[in-house]
Amino acid sequence: MISSAYAATAPHAAGPDAGVSFPPFDASIFASQLFWLAISFGALYWVMSNIALPRMAQLLEVRAKKIKSDLDHAADMQAKAQAAGEAYEKSLADARANAQGIAAQTRDKLNAEAESKRKTLETDLAARLIAAEKQVGETKTKALANVDSIAAEAAAAIVERLSGKAPAASDVAAAIAAAKN
C-alpha cells in the first residue's frame, strides 16, 4: 500500500501532472502548512483548555460528588439496616422470652389446677374409703353378731338330725362359746 502511494506521488513523464508531487510533501508550501498547523493547534488547544476540558472536569467533579453522595447514602442505609436487624433480633429475643414466660406461667397454673383437683379427688376418695370402711365394719359387726345365732341354729339342727332330738339352747350356747376360745 505504501509503495502504491509512493508510486502515485512519483512524477510520470506521460501524464499531464508530470512534475507535481503530493501536496503534503511539497517543500514549497511547507511554511504555509506549518503556519496553519500552528494556528490549528493553537485554536484546538484554546478550545480544549477553555471549553472542553473545564466541562469535562466539571462533569467529573459532579460525577465524583454523586458517587460520594451515593456511597454515603448506601453506608447510611446499611447502618440503618444493621440497626433495624439488631432491633429485630432484640424484639425476637424478647418475644421468645415472653413466650417462654407465658408457657411457664400457663404450665404452673395448669400444674396447680391439676394438683388442686388431685387433692380434692384424694380427699373425696379418702372420705369415701372411710365411709366404706365404716360400712364394712358395721356389716362385719352385724354379721359377727349373727354368727353366734347362726352357729347355734346350725349346731342345733346338726345335733337334732344326728341324734334325732333337739338339744337345749343353753347347751348349744355353751358349746359355741367353748369352740370360740
Secondary structure, DSSP 8 states (H G I E B T S, - for coil): -HHHHHHHHS--SSSTTTT---GGG-GGGHHHHHHHHHHHHHHHHHHIIIIIHHHHHHHHHHHHHHHHHHHHHHHHHHHHHHHHHHHHHHHHHHHHHHHHHHHHHHHHHHHHHHHHHHHHHHHHHHHHHHHHHHHHHHHHHHHHHHHHHHHHHHHHHHHHHHHSS---HHHHHHHHHHHH-
